[in-house]
Amino acid sequence: MTIADRWDERYRQREHIQGEPHPLLVRLADELPPGRALDVACGAGRHALYLAERGWQVTAVDVSQVALELLQARARSLGLHVDTRRADLERGEFLIEPDCYDLIVNCCYLQRDLFPAMRAGVRVGGVVLAVIALIDDDPQVKPMNPAFLLQPGELRAAFADWELSHYREHKQPGRRLLAELIARRVVLS
């Protein structure tokens, strides 16, 4: 069974479907004028739809065709357009164009070798918003493959030369430790 098959099955079972966008994205979307956005590993599209509702031109990429079909059905019901792309990011099936986006959103997905492409894909003045799980020794949280978890400070270091308007590593009771970042590209890098 491929990674796409596994994610398709999870979405068929209605796992990983969250309706509300992350509060950090809600706050950021209120601060930025609409432009061009990329939602990396978008799942069922809660962030892509939120941005499209606010006038953003959104490209949403995910490995799961089922997730993208759920996103498109919701977009149609809301009268919105979201450009969906089925692609395995780990296999390089979607390339982030340089200097193309005003906002790149990466929530709940870690692919370290995508960080340079995300950095290059944001226009000067544009923003990367990331919310990614960290290594967490709490026995109350579901174990995860450490390869898909950040080390403390790792996300901040990946954008250290950018203007950070938000960075924190925090934990809510019963949830995994998270790193949150909002970083603006202020110079060509």
trRosetta pair geometry for C-beta under 8 A, 3 or more apart (Angstrom, degrees):
i j d omega theta_ij theta_ji phi_ij phi_ji
1 5 4.5 -126 -169 90 85 136
1 6 5.8 103 136 -57 117 83
2 5 4.6 105 52 3 74 101
2 6 7.1 -134 98 -4 43 84
3 6 5.7 -52 -150 34 34 112
3 7 6.5 27 154 -12 66 106
3 63 6.0 -22 114 150 103 157
3 88 6.9 105 70 -128 123 114
3 90 7.5 49 43 32 167 136
4 7 6.0 -59 -147 42 31 105
4 8 6.1 37 153 -24 66 107
4 63 4.8 -128 -95 158 80 97
4 64 6.2 168 -153 -90 68 49
4 65 7.1 47 -177 -7 113 87
4 88 6.6 -83 -55 -78 108 105
5 8 5.6 -51 -144 34 29 115
5 9 6.4 30 156 -19 63 104
6 9 5.9 -56 -154 34 29 110
6 10 6.6 30 150 -19 63 104
7 10 5.5 -49 -148 34 38 114
7 11 6.4 32 156 -14 68 104
7 62 7.6 -151 145 166 149 104
7 63 5.7 97 39 88 153 103
7 64 3.9 -114 121 -73 115 116
7 66 7.5 -176 122 46 75 107
7 67 6.7 -41 151 -22 109 124
8 11 6.0 -61 -152 40 30 106
8 12 6.3 33 151 -22 66 106
8 64 5.1 172 -72 -145 59 90
8 65 6.2 7 -100 47 114 81
8 66 4.3 119 -144 -3 72 122
8 67 7.7 -116 -101 -14 51 80
9 12 5.5 -50 -145 34 33 114
9 13 6.3 26 156 -12 65 108
10 13 5.8 -64 -151 43 29 106
10 15 4.2 -76 -173 65 85 119
10 16 5.6 37 145 12 121 120
10 64 7.7 -80 57 -107 97 150
11 14 7.3 40 -173 -84 37 24
11 15 6.9 -91 -74 56 30 71
11 16 6.7 -61 -83 65 69 106
11 17 6.9 100 -136 -60 72 102
11 43 7.6 174 -91 -163 116 77
11 44 6.6 156 -133 -68 114 100
11 64 5.5 123 -9 165 141 146
11 66 4.1 160 85 109 129 117
11 67 4.7 -135 -92 -67 156 74
11 70 6.3 -136 -178 -13 122 139
12 66 5.6 -73 -53 -154 77 158
14 17 5.4 -63 -166 16 65 132
16 43 5.8 -123 145 -144 111 132
16 44 7.3 153 116 -9 82 107
16 67 7.9 -39 102 -101 117 120
17 43 7.5 -176 -100 158 50 116
17 44 4.8 35 -122 0 83 160
17 70 7.1 -94 -115 163 121 159
18 43 7.9 41 27 112 88 148
18 44 7.6 157 37 54 54 117
18 46 5.4 -45 91 -38 83 156
19 46 6.2 148 -177 -112 16 117
20 46 6.5 29 86 -167 16 134
21 25 4.7 -93 160 78 118 127
21 26 5.6 142 89 -55 113 87
21 29 8.0 30 116 -8 159 140
21 46 5.1 177 -81 143 62 97
21 47 5.2 107 -128 -95 105 60
21 50 4.1 -16 -45 -34 144 161
22 25 4.7 89 65 4 86 103
22 26 7.3 -153 95 -7 45 85
22 47 7.0 -4 14 -85 92 108
22 107 5.7 -169 -24 -119 141 146
22 131 5.6 -172 -139 -2 165 160
23 26 5.3 -51 -148 33 40 116
23 27 6.4 40 155 -19 69 102
24 27 5.8 -52 -150 36 31 111
24 28 6.3 28 153 -16 64 109
24 129 6.4 165 126 -164 112 120
24 131 6.4 152 41 -63 142 123
24 166 6.9 -179 -146 117 115 158
24 180 5.7 -170 -74 -163 161 128
24 182 6.8 -158 177 -52 113 113
25 28 5.6 -57 -142 41 33 110
25 29 6.0 35 158 -24 68 107
25 47 5.5 -102 -149 -128 170 102
25 50 6.5 92 126 92 124 147
25 51 7.7 -78 176 -58 118 95
25 105 6.4 35 -108 -126 124 130
25 107 7.6 -55 -44 -55 129 138
25 129 6.0 123 -92 136 78 159
26 29 6.0 -54 -144 33 25 110
26 30 6.8 26 154 -19 59 105
26 50 7.1 -83 -87 -178 72 145
27 30 6.0 -61 -161 31 31 111
27 31 6.8 19 150 -14 65 111
28 31 5.7 -66 -154 38 37 109
28 32 6.1 12 161 -6 75 114
28 103 7.7 135 140 -132 127 133
28 127 6.9 -166 -167 125 130 156
28 129 5.8 -128 6 -82 172 141
28 182 6.0 -172 -92 -119 128 136
29 32 6.4 -64 -132 44 30 97
29 50 6.6 -124 -49 138 167 106
29 51 6.2 -142 -112 -101 127 70
29 54 5.5 118 175 44 121 170
29 56 7.8 -84 -134 -35 105 130
32 35 7.3 -75 155 7 113 104
32 102 7.2 150 175 144 131 116
32 103 6.6 106 127 -64 168 129
32 127 6.8 -113 -85 15 145 140
34 51 7.7 136 -128 -177 92 81
34 54 5.9 -175 -83 125 113 83
34 55 3.7 -101 -55 100 170 100
34 56 4.6 -140 -149 -74 94 58
34 57 7.6 106 162 -6 102 67
35 56 6.6 -4 56 -130 38 82
35 57 7.2 -64 146 31 34 92
35 101 7.7 120 118 -173 110 52
35 102 3.1 40 93 14 144 156
35 103 6.6 131 66 -2 105 93
35 126 7.6 -123 92 -110 152 99
36 56 7.3 133 -116 -171 15 83
36 57 4.9 -30 -107 72 67 106
36 59 7.8 19 -178 -2 89 99
36 100 6.7 -93 114 150 141 69
36 101 5.2 -121 108 -125 95 56
36 102 5.3 117 49 6 64 92
36 103 7.6 177 93 32 45 73
37 48 7.7 178 105 -121 119 64
37 51 5.1 -65 50 167 162 158
37 56 4.7 10 3 173 123 134
37 57 7.0 153 21 76 72 51
37 58 4.8 -19 71 -107 102 75
37 59 7.2 -171 95 30 53 66
37 101 6.2 79 -124 -159 25 108
37 102 6.6 -55 -71 63 65 83
37 103 4.3 -18 -112 73 92 102
37 104 7.2 168 -160 -85 64 32
37 105 6.6 24 -179 -8 112 104
38 58 7.7 155 -90 -157 23 62
38 59 5.1 -16 -110 69 71 100
38 60 7.9 163 -161 -85 48 34
38 61 7.1 3 -171 1 93 110
38 96 6.7 83 177 -126 173 103
38 100 7.7 59 -40 100 126 109
38 101 4.8 -68 -5 -99 104 154
38 103 7.4 -175 29 99 61 58
38 104 4.7 -9 64 -116 103 78
38 105 7.0 -172 92 27 53 69
38 121 6.7 -31 19 146 153 139
39 42 4.0 67 121 -96 113 109
39 45 7.1 96 104 -129 158 64
39 47 5.1 159 -124 90 127 112
39 48 4.3 -103 7 -68 157 93
39 51 7.4 -172 -55 20 117 139
39 58 6.2 20 -10 -171 109 109
39 59 7.2 -172 25 92 71 49
39 60 4.4 -7 60 -114 114 77
39 61 7.0 174 85 24 62 66
39 105 4.8 -13 -113 64 68 112
40 61 6.0 -12 -125 60 45 109
40 89 7.0 65 -165 -96 96 154
40 104 6.5 34 -22 -179 112 96
40 105 6.7 -170 20 86 77 54
40 106 4.5 -7 57 -99 124 82
40 109 6.2 -141 120 73 96 141
40 114 6.9 125 -159 163 150 150
40 118 7.2 -49 -44 -94 152 116
41 61 6.9 -21 -48 95 33 81
41 62 5.8 86 -146 -109 38 75
41 63 7.5 -4 -120 -3 79 89
41 89 6.5 -68 -62 -4 92 146
41 106 7.0 58 36 -143 103 71
41 107 7.9 -145 84 63 97 55
41 108 7.3 -133 112 85 122 76
41 109 3.5 106 61 -73 156 164
41 111 7.9 147 -39 -7 133 116
42 45 5.2 29 153 -92 115 61
42 47 6.7 -128 -140 54 86 100
42 48 5.2 22 -153 -28 137 125
42 60 3.9 0 -30 -167 171 99
42 61 6.2 122 -7 52 104 39
42 62 4.9 -100 47 -48 77 110
42 67 7.3 158 92 139 78 123
42 68 7.8 78 75 -91 115 75
42 71 6.7 37 123 -87 124 154
42 84 7.8 -120 60 -125 147 86
43 46 7.3 -5 83 6 112 88
43 62 6.0 156 -54 -110 23 145
43 64 7.3 26 -128 44 46 130
43 67 5.1 -109 -169 -159 40 138
43 71 8.0 134 109 -60 46 116
43 108 7.6 8 -30 76 135 129
44 67 5.0 -110 -71 -155 55 82
44 70 4.5 -42 -135 100 96 131
44 71 5.6 176 -175 -62 44 80
44 74 7.6 77 165 -2 92 141
45 48 4.2 -60 -155 49 88 115
45 49 5.1 87 137 -25 101 97
45 60 5.5 17 -111 -159 98 162
45 67 7.4 148 -23 162 83 88
45 68 7.7 93 -46 -119 117 44
45 70 7.1 -177 16 99 108 86
45 71 3.2 102 -19 -120 144 111
45 74 6.6 -179 78 58 126 131
45 75 7.3 -56 138 -47 158 102
45 82 6.5 96 -151 128 137 171
45 84 7.8 -59 -83 -96 131 112
46 49 6.2 -58 -146 38 23 108
46 50 6.4 25 156 -21 60 110
47 50 5.6 -54 -146 35 32 113
47 51 6.4 28 157 -15 66 107
47 105 5.0 -157 152 136 149 159
47 107 6.3 145 -39 12 146 135
48 51 6.0 -60 -151 39 28 107
48 52 6.2 27 154 -19 65 110
48 58 4.7 144 -155 155 82 144
48 60 3.9 -12 -93 -79 155 130
48 71 6.3 25 69 -156 136 129
48 82 4.9 74 154 -141 120 141
48 105 8.0 -158 -65 57 62 139
49 52 5.6 -54 -141 38 32 111
49 53 6.3 38 156 -24 64 103
49 71 6.9 -151 -50 -152 104 82
49 74 5.9 -39 -97 118 146 124
49 75 6.3 -139 -105 -82 94 77
49 78 6.8 96 -159 33 109 159
49 80 6.5 121 -140 75 73 161
49 82 6.7 -63 -80 -53 58 144
50 53 5.9 -53 -154 30 28 114
50 54 6.9 10 152 -5 60 110
51 54 5.8 -70 -155 45 34 103
51 56 3.8 -38 162 44 97 144
51 58 5.1 121 91 -77 120 129
51 103 7.5 -162 -128 85 143 142
51 105 7.6 -151 -40 -20 142 144
52 55 7.8 129 -172 -5 31 8
52 56 5.9 -85 -80 65 36 83
52 58 4.9 -85 -64 12 91 130
52 75 6.7 0 92 -126 164 103
52 78 8.0 110 101 100 117 132
52 80 4.3 91 133 -174 129 130
52 81 6.7 -164 -153 67 128 46
52 82 5.2 -85 -62 -72 149 92
53 78 6.8 -60 -88 162 99 140
53 80 6.3 -59 -71 -89 61 139
56 103 7.3 -53 -138 45 139 130
57 83 7.8 25 172 -1 78 117
58 82 4.9 -30 85 -130 111 85
58 83 6.7 -178 98 30 53 78
59 82 7.8 145 -109 -178 19 71
59 83 4.6 -33 -105 81 68 111
59 84 7.9 158 -162 -89 54 21
59 85 6.4 13 -176 -4 98 116
60 68 7.3 161 107 -119 109 87
60 71 6.1 -138 106 171 155 161
60 82 5.3 13 2 166 123 118
60 83 7.0 153 19 80 70 54
60 84 5.1 -27 71 -107 97 68
60 85 7.1 169 84 24 46 72
61 84 7.7 153 -85 -162 34 54
61 85 4.7 -21 -104 71 79 103
61 86 7.9 158 -153 -98 61 12
61 87 5.4 -33 -161 45 106 110
61 89 6.8 98 134 -69 125 105
61 94 5.0 -163 -141 99 144 177
62 67 5.0 -72 119 87 155 132
62 68 5.7 -174 56 -57 112 94
62 71 8.0 140 14 -13 137 143
62 84 7.7 -35 26 -161 94 97
62 85 8.0 136 23 80 51 59
62 86 6.9 -35 77 -117 63 55
62 87 7.7 112 66 46 18 63
63 86 7.1 68 -150 -166 23 72
63 87 6.8 -70 -90 92 57 34
63 88 4.9 56 -114 -98 107 63
63 89 7.0 -94 -55 3 99 79
64 67 3.7 72 91 6 119 109
64 68 6.6 169 98 -9 66 82
64 86 7.7 -116 80 -130 21 95
65 68 5.6 -57 -149 40 35 111
65 69 6.3 39 152 -22 67 104
65 86 5.2 10 -87 -113 76 142
66 69 5.7 -53 -149 34 31 112
66 70 6.6 34 151 -19 63 102
67 70 5.7 -54 -154 34 33 112
67 71 6.4 35 148 -20 65 105
68 71 5.3 -48 -147 35 36 116
68 72 6.3 36 154 -19 67 103
68 84 4.4 130 -157 176 110 139
68 85 7.9 -141 -117 59 143 19
68 86 5.7 -103 -3 -74 159 89
69 72 5.7 -51 -143 37 32 110
69 73 6.3 36 155 -21 64 103
70 73 5.8 -53 -148 34 30 111
70 74 6.5 26 155 -14 63 106
71 74 6.0 -61 -153 39 29 107
71 75 6.2 30 151 -22 66 108
71 82 6.2 -85 154 82 112 146
71 84 5.9 140 88 -91 130 134
72 75 5.4 -52 -143 36 33 114
72 76 6.3 35 156 -20 66 103
72 82 7.2 -136 -95 63 59 102
72 84 5.9 -82 -63 -4 101 148
73 76 5.9 -52 -150 35 29 110
73 77 6.5 27 153 -17 63 107
74 77 5.7 -56 -147 38 33 110
74 78 6.3 18 157 -7 66 112
75 78 6.0 -70 -149 47 28 102
75 80 4.4 -100 -157 78 78 94
75 81 6.6 88 171 -109 126 15
75 82 4.8 -127 -98 12 149 105
76 79 7.6 35 -174 -73 31 29
76 80 7.8 -94 -53 49 19 64
85 94 5.6 110 125 -104 136 131
87 91 8.0 -141 174 63 76 95
87 93 3.8 -168 -159 102 91 106
87 94 3.6 110 106 -33 165 106
88 91 4.1 39 99 22 116 111
88 93 4.8 78 47 8 67 130
89 92 7.5 41 -176 -75 36 25
89 93 7.1 -88 -74 43 26 83
89 94 6.0 -42 -97 46 70 103
89 109 8.0 70 46 166 155 136
89 111 5.8 -159 119 0 123 171
89 114 6.4 0 169 -82 124 134
90 111 6.2 -141 -84 -124 76 132
92 95 6.8 24 -174 -74 80 83
95 117 7.2 -124 -162 -148 62 137
96 100 7.1 -161 174 42 70 129
96 101 7.7 -54 -165 -5 103 126
96 104 7.5 23 -143 -112 139 139
96 114 7.6 93 -9 -161 134 88
96 117 4.3 120 45 158 120 106
96 118 6.3 7 108 -81 177 43
96 120 7.1 128 104 77 110 90
96 121 3.8 -55 156 -77 117 141
97 100 3.8 77 87 -45 105 148
97 101 8.0 127 66 -25 87 86
97 121 6.2 94 71 -127 45 88
98 120 4.6 -52 -115 155 86 102
98 121 6.2 -100 -110 -91 30 45
99 120 7.3 -58 -33 167 61 66
99 121 7.4 -118 -17 -154 20 26
99 122 7.8 -13 -110 99 36 23
99 123 5.1 69 -160 -100 67 69
99 124 7.6 -9 -126 -10 98 74
100 121 5.5 -41 41 -163 98 76
100 123 7.1 -159 41 -49 15 89
101 104 5.3 89 104 -58 149 85
101 121 5.3 23 21 146 112 93
101 122 5.5 -55 78 -103 90 54
101 123 6.7 -163 73 -8 34 84
101 126 6.0 120 108 -167 65 154
102 122 7.5 65 -148 -150 12 77
102 123 6.0 -22 -89 35 54 115
102 125 7.6 -32 -137 103 81 89
102 126 4.5 -149 -150 -115 36 103
102 127 7.2 17 153 24 61 79
103 122 7.6 40 -99 -121 15 103
103 126 6.2 -144 -59 -167 40 95
103 127 5.2 -3 -110 66 75 90
103 128 7.7 153 -158 -91 51 29
103 129 6.8 5 -167 2 98 105
104 118 5.1 -174 116 -153 159 94
104 121 5.9 80 -65 95 141 120
104 122 5.7 -101 -3 -70 112 101
104 126 7.6 65 -6 148 83 121
104 127 7.6 -161 31 101 63 52
104 128 5.0 -16 65 -113 99 76
104 129 7.4 -177 89 30 50 65
105 129 5.1 -10 -113 67 69 104
105 130 7.9 164 -163 -81 41 46
106 109 5.9 -105 -171 63 83 98
106 114 7.6 156 -115 111 144 133
106 118 6.7 -35 -37 -113 138 151
106 128 7.1 -3 11 -172 109 96
106 129 7.2 170 31 91 64 55
106 130 4.5 -7 71 -111 102 86
106 131 7.6 176 98 31 60 53
106 132 7.0 -6 125 -60 101 107
107 129 7.7 -9 -58 120 91 94
107 130 7.2 -179 -77 -153 48 41
107 131 4.5 14 -125 53 81 101
107 132 7.6 -152 -144 -66 32 59
108 131 6.7 -3 -39 96 62 91
108 132 7.0 173 -87 -111 18 51
108 133 7.0 45 -130 -22 60 97
109 132 7.1 -74 62 -109 34 97
110 132 5.1 98 -74 -159 97 127
110 133 7.2 -97 -27 49 125 79
110 148 5.1 144 55 -163 114 58
110 149 6.8 173 18 -72 162 15
110 150 6.3 -158 -113 -51 142 80
111 114 4.3 63 93 -6 103 118
112 115 6.1 -27 -171 -7 48 113
113 116 7.2 -33 -173 23 51 101
113 117 7.9 44 140 -2 63 108
114 117 5.4 -64 -159 47 55 111
114 118 5.7 58 144 -27 83 104
115 118 5.6 -55 -143 36 31 112
115 119 6.3 34 157 -21 65 105
115 158 4.7 -84 -158 -168 148 131
115 159 8.0 -127 -163 -53 111 80
116 119 5.6 -53 -148 35 32 114
116 120 6.3 24 157 -12 66 108
117 120 5.8 -57 -143 43 32 106
117 121 5.8 36 155 -28 66 113
118 121 5.6 -57 -140 35 28 115
118 122 6.8 26 162 -22 62 102
118 128 5.7 78 154 -115 116 133
119 122 6.7 -62 -160 26 26 104
119 128 7.3 -43 -88 -43 53 146
119 158 7.9 -141 -57 159 121 88
119 159 7.3 -174 -96 -102 106 80
119 162 7.7 -139 -130 -56 99 130
119 185 7.1 134 -163 -94 66 120
119 189 6.1 -66 162 85 118 124
120 189 7.7 -122 -84 82 62 81
122 126 3.8 -156 -176 93 92 124
122 127 6.8 -163 -149 40 138 15
122 128 5.8 -99 -51 -51 150 87
122 185 4.7 154 106 -10 116 137
123 126 4.3 101 54 -22 70 123
123 185 7.0 172 100 70 31 133
124 185 5.5 -111 -118 116 41 103
124 186 7.0 46 -160 -171 84 15
124 187 6.8 12 -127 -130 112 11
124 188 6.3 -47 -74 -65 120 64
125 184 6.9 -19 -160 -174 28 105
125 185 6.8 -35 16 76 23 81
125 186 7.4 72 -77 -109 44 45
126 184 7.1 171 93 -147 27 67
126 185 5.5 9 59 33 75 111
127 182 6.2 -8 -170 -169 118 84
127 183 6.8 151 -153 79 66 40
127 184 5.1 -33 -94 -95 78 69
127 185 7.6 -148 -77 4 29 77
128 159 6.6 -146 63 -100 133 143
128 162 7.6 15 29 148 111 173
128 181 7.0 1 107 113 95 108
128 182 7.5 173 86 -147 52 39
128 183 5.1 -7 55 59 96 94
128 185 7.6 76 -14 -38 95 94
129 181 7.1 173 -149 91 37 63
129 182 5.3 -3 -105 -103 78 77
130 155 6.1 -157 99 -156 135 129
130 179 7.4 -1 114 107 102 94
130 180 7.3 172 92 -150 59 37
130 181 4.6 6 53 53 95 104
130 183 8.0 -3 11 10 103 104
131 178 5.9 1 -173 -177 84 125
131 179 7.4 176 -146 86 40 51
131 180 5.1 2 -106 -107 81 77
131 181 7.8 -169 -69 25 46 64
132 150 5.3 89 113 -24 116 125
132 155 6.1 159 47 -80 122 136
132 178 7.0 146 75 -155 29 75
132 179 5.4 -16 63 59 81 97
133 136 7.3 -75 -179 -12 95 118
133 144 6.8 40 119 53 151 165
133 148 7.3 32 66 129 117 83
133 149 5.3 -64 112 -120 95 81
133 150 6.9 162 95 16 43 87
133 176 4.9 0 -138 126 112 137
133 177 7.0 96 -163 78 66 59
133 178 5.9 -52 -102 -102 46 67
133 179 7.8 72 159 16 3 79
134 149 5.9 73 178 -179 19 94
134 150 4.8 -53 -105 70 66 90
134 151 7.3 58 -151 -160 88 6
134 152 6.3 59 -160 -77 134 59
134 169 6.1 41 -37 -149 158 112
134 176 7.3 169 49 156 63 94
134 177 4.2 -61 63 107 110 105
134 178 6.4 178 0 -107 95 12
134 179 5.4 102 -57 -28 109 95
135 146 6.3 26 -104 -135 100 94
135 149 4.8 118 -68 130 56 128
135 150 7.0 -117 -12 85 74 44
135 151 6.1 15 -1 -107 123 48
135 152 7.2 -78 46 -30 102 75
135 177 7.3 -16 78 64 37 129
136 141 5.5 11 106 52 133 150
136 149 7.4 -125 1 -156 78 143
136 171 7.3 129 -126 -105 126 126
136 176 5.0 -166 10 -153 158 75
136 177 4.1 166 -88 12 111 104
138 141 4.8 68 85 3 107 104
138 171 7.5 139 -34 -157 147 147
138 176 7.6 -166 48 -114 123 50
138 177 7.4 145 -3 -29 119 96
140 174 5.9 -89 139 -120 128 56
141 174 7.5 139 -80 179 77 39
141 175 6.8 48 -103 170 115 18
141 176 4.7 117 -158 -81 149 74
142 176 7.7 -59 46 -59 76 114
144 148 5.9 -95 158 72 114 110
144 149 5.8 120 94 -50 121 117
144 176 7.5 21 -4 -113 134 150
145 148 5.0 68 78 11 94 103
145 149 7.5 177 94 -9 50 95
146 149 5.3 -68 -146 40 46 112
150 154 4.5 -159 -168 59 96 126
150 155 5.5 -14 -143 -37 157 96
150 179 5.4 -48 72 8 154 138
151 154 4.3 100 57 -40 80 124
152 169 6.2 39 -135 -130 82 173
152 179 8.0 165 -128 -77 44 118
153 156 5.4 -62 -158 45 56 114
153 157 5.8 58 148 -28 82 107
153 169 7.8 -60 -53 -37 48 144
154 157 5.7 -57 -149 35 30 113
154 158 6.6 34 154 -26 64 103
154 179 7.4 -118 59 -46 80 171
155 158 5.7 -50 -152 27 34 115
155 159 7.1 -5 160 13 64 104
155 167 7.6 178 102 -141 104 105
155 179 4.3 149 19 135 142 144
155 181 5.2 -148 145 -31 120 138
156 159 6.7 -86 -158 55 30 84
156 160 6.4 64 146 -80 69 78
156 164 7.1 12 -138 -100 86 153
156 167 5.3 74 -98 -162 104 147
156 179 7.5 -122 -29 -164 80 126
156 181 6.8 -173 -82 -98 57 123
157 160 5.3 -7 -144 -42 37 117
159 162 4.4 -44 179 31 90 123
159 164 6.7 119 113 -80 112 97
159 181 6.2 127 38 176 145 143
159 183 4.0 -66 166 -106 146 173
161 187 8.0 -70 148 51 104 111
161 189 6.3 137 98 -112 128 140
162 183 4.0 67 106 175 137 113
162 184 6.1 168 174 69 101 39
162 185 5.8 -53 -126 -91 112 46
162 186 6.6 143 -149 5 59 89
162 189 7.7 -77 -71 -22 86 154
163 183 6.7 144 73 -162 47 63
163 184 4.4 -24 66 60 106 98
163 186 4.9 78 -18 -36 114 127
164 167 5.0 -14 -179 -25 133 118
164 181 6.9 -69 -136 -153 101 88
164 182 7.2 114 -161 79 58 58
164 183 5.3 -29 -98 -102 64 82
165 182 4.9 -50 65 99 94 111
165 183 7.4 175 15 -96 74 29
165 184 6.4 52 -19 -14 111 108
166 180 6.4 -45 135 125 108 102
166 181 6.7 157 94 -154 77 27
166 182 4.0 48 39 27 104 106
167 179 7.7 -11 -162 -172 80 86
167 180 6.9 174 -141 89 35 65
167 181 5.2 16 -105 -109 81 74
167 182 7.7 -135 -57 33 60 60
167 183 7.9 41 -67 -65 104 92
168 179 7.6 -178 95 -147 38 49
168 180 5.4 2 55 51 77 102
169 177 6.5 22 176 175 93 102
169 178 7.0 -173 -147 93 55 43
169 179 5.0 -20 -98 -98 84 72
169 180 7.7 -180 -82 17 36 69
170 177 7.3 -175 100 -150 21 67
170 178 6.2 -20 63 60 66 85
170 180 7.3 -17 24 5 102 112
171 175 6.4 176 -166 80 69 84
171 176 7.4 -106 -126 136 91 23
171 177 4.6 -42 -79 -97 104 68
171 178 7.2 148 -88 14 50 73
172 175 4.3 28 67 33 91 129
175 178 7.6 -20 134 -24 114 108
185 189 6.9 -123 -146 10 101 113
